[in-house]
Amino acid sequence: MDGIVLLKEDHKTVEKLFKQFEKAGDDAHAEKRKIADQVIEELTTHTWIEEKIFYPAAREAAPDTKDHVLESIEEHHVVLWMLSELKELDAADERFDAKMSVLMENVRHHVEEEEKEWFPDVRKAMGRNRLTELGEQMEEAKKKAPGEPLAVPSAKH
């Protein structure tokens, strides 16, 4: 699978989870906890494969995207810390929904920037064969991704 297509599929998966969370009732704590746990797992894996494989390849193929990549890594940093806090927070805590809401805003902004502003440049610079190769590497790397958000490199700096 094409690497950019794979990342966009991940984005769609997470957006579906966000919509489920938004539809869940105020007192649906168990349901919200389950959705939040899926979001944590999806985004931890996603940020891991982007940082380990996609971002370095994007910088190499399209050096002009360097600033976008650096900004994306900083956005990951914020998101990963929020994920680690959500992981520990009781779904009945009054801050749970607010934290999830801020997470969703951050992720939606991040996704929009990636998909509209720099994925097209990376696609042009790489070509289909390289993107397919990256897609396979990322698919493989998903199996080795950590379960802990703070284990993703950008969480550290």
OpenMM code with the backbone's topology and positions (N, CA, C; nanometers):
from openmm import Vec3, app, unit

residues = "MET ASP GLY ILE VAL LEU LEU LYS GLU ASP HIS LYS THR VAL GLU LYS LEU PHE LYS GLN PHE GLU LYS ALA GLY ASP ASP ALA HIS ALA GLU LYS ARG LYS ILE ALA ASP GLN VAL ILE GLU GLU LEU THR THR HIS THR TRP ILE GLU GLU LYS ILE PHE TYR PRO ALA ALA ARG GLU ALA ALA PRO ASP THR LYS ASP HIS VAL LEU GLU SER ILE GLU GLU HIS HIS VAL VAL LEU TRP MET LEU SER GLU LEU LYS GLU LEU ASP ALA ALA ASP GLU ARG PHE ASP ALA LYS MET SER VAL LEU MET GLU ASN VAL ARG HIS HIS VAL GLU GLU GLU GLU LYS GLU TRP PHE PRO ASP VAL ARG LYS ALA MET GLY ARG ASN ARG LEU THR GLU LEU GLY GLU GLN MET GLU GLU ALA LYS LYS LYS ALA PRO GLY GLU PRO LEU ALA VAL PRO SER ALA LYS HIS".split()
positions = [
    Vec3(0.0843, -0.1208, 0.0000),
    Vec3(0.0000, 0.0000, 0.0000),
    Vec3(0.0874, 0.1252, 0.0000),
    Vec3(0.0456, 0.2229, -0.0722),
    Vec3(0.1096, 0.3540, -0.0795),
    Vec3(0.1166, 0.4145, 0.0617),
    Vec3(0.2332, 0.4624, 0.1009),
    Vec3(0.2541, 0.5147, 0.2361),
    Vec3(0.1622, 0.6289, 0.2746),
    Vec3(0.1374, 0.7189, 0.1808),
    Vec3(0.0490, 0.8319, 0.2119),
    Vec3(-0.0951, 0.7837, 0.2259),
    Vec3(-0.1342, 0.6893, 0.1434),
    Vec3(-0.2687, 0.6307, 0.1542),
    Vec3(-0.2841, 0.5642, 0.2917),
    Vec3(-0.1817, 0.4919, 0.3343),
    Vec3(-0.1841, 0.4249, 0.4647),
    Vec3(-0.2032, 0.5274, 0.5773),
    Vec3(-0.1285, 0.6383, 0.5711),
    Vec3(-0.1409, 0.7407, 0.6751),
    Vec3(-0.2795, 0.8042, 0.6732),
    Vec3(-0.3326, 0.8272, 0.5530),
    Vec3(-0.4674, 0.8852, 0.5422),
    Vec3(-0.5734, 0.7887, 0.5948),
    Vec3(-0.5534, 0.6592, 0.5735),
    Vec3(-0.6467, 0.5585, 0.6285),
    Vec3(-0.6456, 0.5645, 0.7808),
    Vec3(-0.5257, 0.5781, 0.8382),
    Vec3(-0.5149, 0.5931, 0.9840),
    Vec3(-0.5910, 0.7169, 1.0291),
    Vec3(-0.5738, 0.8265, 0.9553),
    Vec3(-0.6437, 0.9509, 0.9904),
    Vec3(-0.7953, 0.9284, 0.9912),
    Vec3(-0.8457, 0.8559, 0.8907),
    Vec3(-0.9898, 0.8284, 0.8822),
    Vec3(-1.0372, 0.7438, 1.0000),
    Vec3(-0.9584, 0.6447, 1.0354),
    Vec3(-0.9925, 0.5569, 1.1481),
    Vec3(-1.0075, 0.6387, 1.2757),
    Vec3(-0.9119, 0.7273, 1.2993),
    Vec3(-0.9146, 0.8088, 1.4207),
    Vec3(-1.0316, 0.9077, 1.4167),
    Vec3(-1.0581, 0.9654, 1.3017),
    Vec3(-1.1703, 1.0592, 1.2894),
    Vec3(-1.3029, 0.9886, 1.3205),
    Vec3(-1.3171, 0.8637, 1.2764),
    Vec3(-1.4387, 0.7864, 1.3082),
    Vec3(-1.4531, 0.7695, 1.4593),
    Vec3(-1.3427, 0.7391, 1.5249),
    Vec3(-1.3445, 0.7235, 1.6712),
    Vec3(-1.3816, 0.8562, 1.7380),
    Vec3(-1.3272, 0.9665, 1.6877),
    Vec3(-1.3608, 1.0983, 1.7429),
    Vec3(-1.5108, 1.1230, 1.7316),
    Vec3(-1.5683, 1.0899, 1.6168),
    Vec3(-1.7122, 1.1121, 1.5962),
    Vec3(-1.7946, 1.0260, 1.6923),
    Vec3(-1.7501, 0.9027, 1.7145),
    Vec3(-1.8195, 0.8151, 1.8106),
    Vec3(-1.8136, 0.8775, 1.9499),
    Vec3(-1.6968, 0.9294, 1.9849),
    Vec3(-1.6797, 0.9917, 2.1164),
    Vec3(-1.7738, 1.1108, 2.1309),
    Vec3(-1.7811, 1.1930, 2.0258),
    Vec3(-1.8668, 1.3120, 2.0296),
    Vec3(-2.0150, 1.2759, 2.0397),
    Vec3(-2.0528, 1.1612, 1.9853),
    Vec3(-2.1932, 1.1183, 1.9884),
    Vec3(-2.2305, 1.0515, 2.1211),
    Vec3(-2.1309, 0.9998, 2.1916),
    Vec3(-2.1582, 0.9303, 2.3184),
    Vec3(-2.2183, 1.0295, 2.4178),
    Vec3(-2.3100, 0.9831, 2.4975),
    Vec3(-2.3763, 1.0710, 2.5941),
    Vec3(-2.2821, 1.1175, 2.7037),
    Vec3(-2.3231, 1.2216, 2.7753),
    Vec3(-2.2410, 1.2785, 2.8824),
    Vec3(-2.2036, 1.1749, 2.9884),
    Vec3(-2.2940, 1.0826, 3.0154),
    Vec3(-2.2688, 0.9840, 3.1210),
    Vec3(-2.2234, 0.8484, 3.0685),
    Vec3(-2.1865, 0.8430, 2.9425),
    Vec3(-2.1435, 0.7152, 2.8823),
    Vec3(-1.9950, 0.6900, 2.9118),
    Vec3(-1.9611, 0.6869, 3.0396),
    Vec3(-1.8198, 0.6782, 3.0786),
    Vec3(-1.7493, 0.5535, 3.0272),
    Vec3(-1.8162, 0.4378, 3.0365),
    Vec3(-1.7527, 0.3128, 2.9916),
    Vec3(-1.7277, 0.3164, 2.8409),
    Vec3(-1.8261, 0.3662, 2.7662),
    Vec3(-1.8117, 0.3743, 2.6207),
    Vec3(-1.6996, 0.4721, 2.5834),
    Vec3(-1.6976, 0.5863, 2.6503),
    Vec3(-1.5954, 0.6870, 2.6219),
    Vec3(-1.4556, 0.6359, 2.6564),
    Vec3(-1.4458, 0.5601, 2.7641),
    Vec3(-1.3163, 0.5029, 2.8038),
    Vec3(-1.2658, 0.4084, 2.6945),
    Vec3(-1.3576, 0.3245, 2.6448),
    Vec3(-1.3229, 0.2279, 2.5406),
    Vec3(-1.2762, 0.3001, 2.4137),
    Vec3(-1.3485, 0.4030, 2.3746),
    Vec3(-1.3132, 0.4792, 2.2543),
    Vec3(-1.1781, 0.5477, 2.2753),
    Vec3(-1.1606, 0.6104, 2.3915),
    Vec3(-1.0345, 0.6801, 2.4213),
    Vec3(-0.9170, 0.5821, 2.4156),
    Vec3(-0.9364, 0.4616, 2.4673),
    Vec3(-0.8284, 0.3615, 2.4638),
    Vec3(-0.7919, 0.3239, 2.3199),
    Vec3(-0.8934, 0.3143, 2.2333),
    Vec3(-0.8671, 0.2852, 2.0919),
    Vec3(-0.7927, 0.4015, 2.0265),
    Vec3(-0.8324, 0.5232, 2.0601),
    Vec3(-0.7658, 0.6428, 2.0062),
    Vec3(-0.6193, 0.6440, 2.0498),
    Vec3(-0.5952, 0.6137, 2.1758),
    Vec3(-0.4584, 0.6118, 2.2292),
    Vec3(-0.3739, 0.5106, 2.1517),
    Vec3(-0.4291, 0.3925, 2.1322),
    Vec3(-0.3564, 0.2876, 2.0595),
    Vec3(-0.3296, 0.3294, 1.9148),
    Vec3(-0.4317, 0.3773, 1.8473),
    Vec3(-0.4178, 0.4177, 1.7064),
    Vec3(-0.3151, 0.5303, 1.6893),
    Vec3(-0.3274, 0.6335, 1.7716),
    Vec3(-0.2397, 0.7495, 1.7546),
    Vec3(-0.0962, 0.7204, 1.7981),
    Vec3(-0.0795, 0.6352, 1.8973),
    Vec3(0.0566, 0.5981, 1.9396),
    Vec3(0.1262, 0.5251, 1.8252),
    Vec3(0.0572, 0.4296, 1.7654),
    Vec3(0.1135, 0.3545, 1.6525),
    Vec3(0.1383, 0.4467, 1.5338),
    Vec3(0.0432, 0.5331, 1.5050),
    Vec3(0.0527, 0.6228, 1.3908),
    Vec3(0.1712, 0.7184, 1.4037),
    Vec3(0.1852, 0.7822, 1.5204),
    Vec3(0.2963, 0.8760, 1.5378),
    Vec3(0.4299, 0.8018, 1.5311),
    Vec3(0.4320, 0.6808, 1.5817),
    Vec3(0.5534, 0.5986, 1.5796),
    Vec3(0.5999, 0.5727, 1.4359),
    Vec3(0.5089, 0.5273, 1.3503),
    Vec3(0.5512, 0.4944, 1.2131),
    Vec3(0.5838, 0.6211, 1.1335),
    Vec3(0.5150, 0.7299, 1.1629),
    Vec3(0.5483, 0.8552, 1.0940),
    Vec3(0.6897, 0.8987, 1.1303),
    Vec3(0.7206, 0.8952, 1.2589),
    Vec3(0.8510, 0.9443, 1.3038),
    Vec3(0.9655, 0.8515, 1.2666),
    Vec3(0.9395, 0.7233, 1.2735),
    Vec3(1.0462, 0.6263, 1.2453),
    Vec3(1.0734, 0.6126, 1.0955),
    Vec3(0.9694, 0.6203, 1.0139),
    Vec3(0.9846, 0.5874, 0.8715),
    Vec3(0.9462, 0.7018, 0.7791),
    Vec3(0.8248, 0.7531, 0.7943),
    Vec3(0.7746, 0.8482, 0.6949),
    Vec3(0.8451, 0.9839, 0.6985),
    Vec3(0.8560, 1.0441, 0.8164),
    Vec3(0.9147, 1.1776, 0.8231),
    Vec3(1.0595, 1.1819, 0.7732),
    Vec3(1.1447, 1.0886, 0.8160),
    Vec3(1.2825, 1.0932, 0.7623),
    Vec3(1.2849, 1.0785, 0.6094),
    Vec3(1.1999, 0.9914, 0.5566),
    Vec3(1.1946, 0.9710, 0.4108),
    Vec3(1.1420, 1.0960, 0.3409),
    Vec3(1.0437, 1.1618, 0.4021),
    Vec3(0.9863, 1.2838, 0.3437),
    Vec3(1.0915, 1.3945, 0.3389),
    Vec3(1.1668, 1.4075, 0.4467),
    Vec3(1.2709, 1.5121, 0.4513),
    Vec3(1.3783, 1.4870, 0.3470),
    Vec3(1.4104, 1.3607, 0.3274),
    Vec3(1.5132, 1.3249, 0.2300),
    Vec3(1.4644, 1.3512, 0.0868),
    Vec3(1.3429, 1.3093, 0.0578),
    Vec3(1.2892, 1.3209, -0.0786),
    Vec3(1.2475, 1.4639, -0.1132),
    Vec3(1.1935, 1.5342, -0.0145),
    Vec3(1.1437, 1.6706, -0.0383),
    Vec3(1.1976, 1.7628, 0.0711),
    Vec3(1.3245, 1.8051, 0.0577),
    Vec3(1.3874, 1.8869, 0.1620),
    Vec3(1.3069, 2.0126, 0.1989),
    Vec3(1.2264, 2.0624, 0.1059),
    Vec3(1.1434, 2.1801, 0.1340),
    Vec3(1.0387, 2.1537, 0.2417),
    Vec3(1.0119, 2.0275, 0.2711),
    Vec3(0.9095, 1.9960, 0.3720),
    Vec3(0.9673, 1.9943, 0.5135),
    Vec3(1.0963, 2.0247, 0.5268),
    Vec3(1.1628, 2.0172, 0.6576),
    Vec3(1.0849, 2.0907, 0.7675),
    Vec3(1.0423, 2.2146, 0.7408),
    Vec3(0.9704, 2.2912, 0.8432),
    Vec3(0.8380, 2.2258, 0.8802),
    Vec3(0.7692, 2.1698, 0.7806),
    Vec3(0.6437, 2.0984, 0.8073),
    Vec3(0.6696, 1.9773, 0.8968),
    Vec3(0.7762, 1.9045, 0.8655),
    Vec3(0.8090, 1.7857, 0.9443),
    Vec3(0.8408, 1.8258, 1.0880),
    Vec3(0.9224, 1.9288, 1.1046),
    Vec3(0.9592, 1.9725, 1.2399),
    Vec3(0.8368, 2.0184, 1.3184),
    Vec3(0.7473, 2.0892, 1.2530),
    Vec3(0.6245, 2.1338, 1.3195),
    Vec3(0.5377, 2.0130, 1.3560),
    Vec3(0.5294, 1.9165, 1.2658),
    Vec3(0.4507, 1.7955, 1.2924),
    Vec3(0.5046, 1.7206, 1.4140),
    Vec3(0.6360, 1.7147, 1.4256),
    Vec3(0.6969, 1.6456, 1.5398),
    Vec3(0.6611, 1.7180, 1.6703),
    Vec3(0.6600, 1.8508, 1.6671),
    Vec3(0.6197, 1.9266, 1.7865),
    Vec3(0.4723, 1.9020, 1.8191),
    Vec3(0.3894, 1.8916, 1.7153),
    Vec3(0.2478, 1.8613, 1.7381),
    Vec3(0.2328, 1.7213, 1.7971),
    Vec3(0.3130, 1.6261, 1.7489),
    Vec3(0.3112, 1.4918, 1.8072),
    Vec3(0.3443, 1.4983, 1.9560),
    Vec3(0.4450, 1.5786, 1.9900),
    Vec3(0.4891, 1.5899, 2.1292),
    Vec3(0.3692, 1.6243, 2.2195),
    Vec3(0.2930, 1.7251, 2.1789),
    Vec3(0.1772, 1.7692, 2.2570),
    Vec3(0.0727, 1.6577, 2.2646),
    Vec3(0.0438, 1.5968, 2.1506),
    Vec3(-0.0581, 1.4917, 2.1435),
    Vec3(-0.0185, 1.3711, 2.2289),
    Vec3(0.1059, 1.3297, 2.2229),
    Vec3(0.1504, 1.2115, 2.2981),
    Vec3(0.1396, 1.2331, 2.4489),
    Vec3(0.1715, 1.3525, 2.4960),
    Vec3(0.1560, 1.3801, 2.6391),
    Vec3(0.0089, 1.3792, 2.6777),
    Vec3(-0.0767, 1.4325, 2.5909),
    Vec3(-0.2202, 1.4285, 2.6197),
    Vec3(-0.2701, 1.2841, 2.6228),
    Vec3(-0.2208, 1.2020, 2.5302),
    Vec3(-0.2600, 1.0609, 2.5283),
    Vec3(-0.2181, 0.9917, 2.6570),
    Vec3(-0.0969, 1.0202, 2.7031),
    Vec3(-0.0483, 0.9543, 2.8250),
    Vec3(-0.1312, 0.9981, 2.9464),
    Vec3(-0.1760, 1.1247, 2.9460),
    Vec3(-0.2612, 1.1721, 3.0552),
    Vec3(-0.4003, 1.1086, 3.0474),
    Vec3(-0.4540, 1.0987, 2.9263),
    Vec3(-0.5858, 1.0358, 2.9081),
    Vec3(-0.5836, 0.8896, 2.9509),
    Vec3(-0.4714, 0.8254, 2.9256),
    Vec3(-0.4568, 0.6835, 2.9597),
    Vec3(-0.4758, 0.6608, 3.1101),
    Vec3(-0.4298, 0.7574, 3.1886),
    Vec3(-0.4342, 0.7459, 3.3352),
    Vec3(-0.5615, 0.8048, 3.3964),
    Vec3(-0.6353, 0.8830, 3.3180),
    Vec3(-0.7486, 0.9589, 3.3725),
    Vec3(-0.8771, 0.8756, 3.3712),
    Vec3(-0.9491, 0.8802, 3.4821),
    Vec3(-1.0781, 0.8129, 3.4920),
    Vec3(-1.1762, 0.8834, 3.3976),
    Vec3(-1.2523, 0.8051, 3.3217),
    Vec3(-1.3476, 0.8631, 3.2261),
    Vec3(-1.4563, 0.9450, 3.2960),
    Vec3(-1.4756, 0.9227, 3.4243),
    Vec3(-1.5757, 0.9990, 3.4995),
    Vec3(-1.5177, 1.1303, 3.5532),
    Vec3(-1.3870, 1.1470, 3.5422),
    Vec3(-1.3226, 1.2709, 3.5873),
    Vec3(-1.3785, 1.3878, 3.5064),
    Vec3(-1.4028, 1.4995, 3.5723),
    Vec3(-1.4628, 1.6134, 3.5013),
    Vec3(-1.3728, 1.6684, 3.3901),
    Vec3(-1.2430, 1.6393, 3.3961),
    Vec3(-1.1494, 1.6875, 3.2931),
    Vec3(-1.1408, 1.5959, 3.1714),
    Vec3(-1.1958, 1.4755, 3.1810),
    Vec3(-1.1791, 1.3750, 3.0754),
    Vec3(-1.2308, 1.4234, 2.9393),
    Vec3(-1.3558, 1.4684, 2.9360),
    Vec3(-1.4152, 1.5143, 2.8095),
    Vec3(-1.3411, 1.6358, 2.7542),
    Vec3(-1.3027, 1.7272, 2.8439),
    Vec3(-1.2319, 1.8482, 2.8010),
    Vec3(-1.0966, 1.8117, 2.7402),
    Vec3(-1.0274, 1.7207, 2.8040),
    Vec3(-0.8954, 1.6782, 2.7535),
    Vec3(-0.9112, 1.6090, 2.6182),
    Vec3(-1.0121, 1.5273, 2.6070),
    Vec3(-1.0375, 1.4577, 2.4811),
    Vec3(-1.0730, 1.5585, 2.3713),
    Vec3(-1.1493, 1.6596, 2.4064),
    Vec3(-1.1895, 1.7621, 2.3110),
    Vec3(-1.0674, 1.8395, 2.2582),
    Vec3(-0.9770, 1.8753, 2.3465),
    Vec3(-0.8555, 1.9473, 2.3062),
    Vec3(-0.7671, 1.8555, 2.2211),
    Vec3(-0.7596, 1.7294, 2.2581),
    Vec3(-0.6850, 1.6325, 2.1776),
    Vec3(-0.7413, 1.6278, 2.0350),
    Vec3(-0.8725, 1.6185, 2.0236),
    Vec3(-0.9362, 1.6097, 1.8920),
    Vec3(-0.9070, 1.7348, 1.8082),
    Vec3(-0.9122, 1.8511, 1.8711),
    Vec3(-0.8805, 1.9760, 1.7988),
    Vec3(-0.7380, 1.9725, 1.7466),
    Vec3(-0.6449, 1.9304, 1.8321),
    Vec3(-0.5033, 1.9237, 1.7937),
    Vec3(-0.4815, 1.8258, 1.6792),
    Vec3(-0.5400, 1.7089, 1.6899),
    Vec3(-0.5203, 1.6053, 1.5881),
    Vec3(-0.5842, 1.6480, 1.4556),
    Vec3(-0.7027, 1.7040, 1.4628),
    Vec3(-0.7697, 1.7475, 1.3386),
    Vec3(-0.6884, 1.8552, 1.2671),
    Vec3(-0.6319, 1.9466, 1.3407),
    Vec3(-0.5466, 2.0508, 1.2837),
    Vec3(-0.4234, 1.9875, 1.2179),
    Vec3(-0.3616, 1.8955, 1.2889),
    Vec3(-0.2417, 1.8252, 1.2423),
    Vec3(-0.2706, 1.7502, 1.1112),
    Vec3(-0.3801, 1.6775, 1.1089),
    Vec3(-0.4191, 1.5984, 0.9919),
    Vec3(-0.4431, 1.6895, 0.8719),
    Vec3(-0.5147, 1.7982, 0.8953),
    Vec3(-0.5452, 1.8899, 0.7860),
    Vec3(-0.4174, 1.9484, 0.7253),
    Vec3(-0.3243, 1.9879, 0.8108),
    Vec3(-0.1970, 2.0426, 0.7606),
    Vec3(-0.1205, 1.9387, 0.6801),
    Vec3(-0.1098, 1.8179, 0.7346),
    Vec3(-0.0371, 1.7129, 0.6633),
    Vec3(-0.0997, 1.6865, 0.5273),
    Vec3(-0.2298, 1.6612, 0.5275),
    Vec3(-0.2956, 1.6171, 0.4048),
    Vec3(-0.3049, 1.7274, 0.2991),
    Vec3(-0.3245, 1.8505, 0.3419),
    Vec3(-0.3434, 1.9583, 0.2438),
    Vec3(-0.2139, 2.0289, 0.2077),
    Vec3(-0.1267, 2.0483, 0.3072),
    Vec3(-0.0116, 2.1344, 0.2844),
    Vec3(0.1145, 2.0632, 0.2392),
    Vec3(0.1403, 1.9429, 0.2916),
    Vec3(0.2681, 1.8864, 0.2488),
    Vec3(0.2675, 1.7438, 0.1971),
    Vec3(0.1657, 1.6651, 0.2231),
    Vec3(0.1607, 1.5323, 0.1599),
    Vec3(0.1679, 1.5417, 0.0070),
    Vec3(0.0979, 1.6387, -0.0556),
    Vec3(0.1053, 1.6461, -0.2027),
    Vec3(0.2491, 1.6692, -0.2537),
    Vec3(0.3271, 1.7516, -0.1835),
    Vec3(0.4671, 1.7755, -0.2219),
    Vec3(0.5501, 1.6488, -0.2068),
    Vec3(0.5254, 1.5772, -0.0991),
    Vec3(0.5998, 1.4526, -0.0744),
    Vec3(0.5636, 1.3503, -0.1823),
    Vec3(0.4352, 1.3405, -0.2151),
    Vec3(0.3914, 1.2461, -0.3188),
    Vec3(0.4634, 1.2750, -0.4507),
    Vec3(0.4680, 1.4027, -0.4882),
    Vec3(0.5339, 1.4428, -0.6129),
    Vec3(0.6825, 1.4064, -0.6104),
    Vec3(0.7468, 1.4332, -0.4981),
    Vec3(0.8911, 1.4118, -0.4869),
    Vec3(0.9283, 1.2635, -0.4832),
    Vec3(0.8428, 1.1804, -0.4278),
    Vec3(0.8771, 1.0392, -0.4077),
    Vec3(0.8395, 0.9480, -0.5235),
    Vec3(0.7211, 0.9649, -0.5755),
    Vec3(0.6763, 0.8721, -0.6788),
    Vec3(0.6180, 0.7454, -0.6192),
    Vec3(0.5476, 0.6718, -0.7042),
    Vec3(0.4693, 0.5567, -0.6576),
    Vec3(0.5520, 0.4437, -0.5976),
    Vec3(0.6619, 0.4081, -0.6628),
    Vec3(0.7401, 0.2939, -0.6134),
    Vec3(0.7941, 0.3171, -0.4727),
    Vec3(0.8510, 0.4361, -0.4523),
    Vec3(0.9062, 0.4690, -0.3196),
    Vec3(0.7949, 0.4729, -0.2155),
    Vec3(0.6787, 0.5277, -0.2519),
    Vec3(0.5673, 0.5347, -0.1572),
    Vec3(0.5140, 0.3960, -0.1230),
    Vec3(0.5141, 0.3071, -0.2197),
    Vec3(0.4697, 0.1694, -0.1946),
    Vec3(0.5671, 0.0999, -0.0994),
    Vec3(0.6952, 0.1216, -0.1244),
    Vec3(0.7999, 0.0653, -0.0384),
    Vec3(0.7824, 0.1169, 0.1058),
    Vec3(0.7618, 0.2460, 0.1195),
    Vec3(0.7413, 0.3051, 0.2524),
    Vec3(0.6162, 0.2496, 0.3189),
    Vec3(0.5104, 0.2342, 0.2411),
    Vec3(0.3862, 0.1788, 0.2943),
    Vec3(0.4081, 0.0411, 0.3548),
    Vec3(0.4850, -0.0416, 0.2845),
    Vec3(0.5150, -0.1766, 0.3356),
    Vec3(0.5985, -0.1690, 0.4631),
    Vec3(0.6962, -0.0788, 0.4644),
    Vec3(0.7798, -0.0634, 0.5849),
    Vec3(0.6957, -0.0165, 0.7039),
    Vec3(0.6053, 0.0769, 0.6786),
    Vec3(0.5219, 0.1281, 0.7879),
    Vec3(0.4243, 0.0216, 0.8380),
    Vec3(0.3685, -0.0552, 0.7462),
    Vec3(0.2771, -0.1642, 0.7832),
    Vec3(0.3502, -0.2619, 0.8758),
    Vec3(0.4730, -0.2929, 0.8404),
    Vec3(0.5574, -0.3835, 0.9197),
    Vec3(0.5893, -0.3200, 1.0558),
    Vec3(0.6229, -0.1916, 1.0552),
    Vec3(0.6614, -0.1211, 1.1781),
    Vec3(0.5455, -0.1093, 1.2766),
    Vec3(0.4228, -0.1106, 1.2251),
    Vec3(0.3060, -0.1022, 1.3142),
    Vec3(0.3084, -0.2157, 1.4165),
    Vec3(0.3582, -0.3320, 1.3722),
    Vec3(0.3608, -0.4489, 1.4612),
    Vec3(0.4575, -0.4290, 1.5775),
    Vec3(0.5565, -0.3417, 1.5585),
    Vec3(0.6581, -0.3216, 1.6621),
    Vec3(0.6354, -0.1928, 1.7417),
    Vec3(0.5292, -0.1223, 1.7102),
    Vec3(0.5043, 0.0060, 1.7768),
    Vec3(0.4786, -0.0139, 1.9259),
    Vec3(0.5262, 0.0784, 2.0075),
    Vec3(0.5034, 0.0655, 2.1518),
    Vec3(0.3568, 0.0935, 2.1868),
    Vec3(0.3139, 0.0428, 2.3000),
    Vec3(0.1775, 0.0688, 2.3455),
    Vec3(0.1707, 0.1954, 2.4289),
    Vec3(0.2863, 0.2430, 2.4673),
    Vec3(0.2962, 0.3571, 2.5573),
    Vec3(0.3271, 0.4849, 2.4790),
    Vec3(0.2367, 0.5846, 2.4827),
    Vec3(0.2590, 0.7076, 2.4067),
    Vec3(0.3954, 0.7730, 2.4320),
    Vec3(0.4399, 0.7698, 2.5571),
    Vec3(0.5665, 0.8386, 2.5892),
    Vec3(0.6898, 0.7624, 2.5404),
    Vec3(0.6701, 0.6461, 2.4782),
    Vec3(0.7813, 0.5722, 2.4192),
    Vec3(0.8099, 0.6190, 2.2759),
    Vec3(0.7220, 0.7003, 2.2202),
    Vec3(0.7425, 0.7549, 2.0844),
    Vec3(0.8479, 0.8653, 2.0969),
    Vec3(0.9479, 0.8674, 2.0073),
    Vec3(1.0602, 0.9606, 2.0229),
    Vec3(1.0244, 1.1062, 2.0517),
    Vec3(0.9273, 1.1629, 1.9825),
    Vec3(0.8986, 1.3060, 1.9999),
    Vec3(0.8422, 1.3398, 2.1373),
    Vec3(0.7974, 1.2409, 2.2118),
    Vec3(0.7456, 1.2682, 2.3464),
    Vec3(0.8587, 1.3164, 2.4379),
    Vec3(0.9813, 1.2798, 2.4034),
    Vec3(1.0962, 1.3084, 2.4906),
    Vec3(1.1498, 1.4501, 2.4763),
    Vec3(1.1254, 1.5154, 2.3622),
    Vec3(1.1861, 1.6487, 2.3470),
    Vec3(1.0883, 1.7540, 2.3042),
] * unit.nanometer
topology = app.Topology()
chain = topology.addChain("A")
for resn in residues:
    res = topology.addResidue(resn, chain)
    for name in ("N", "CA", "C"):
        topology.addAtom(name, app.Element.getBySymbol(name[0]), res)
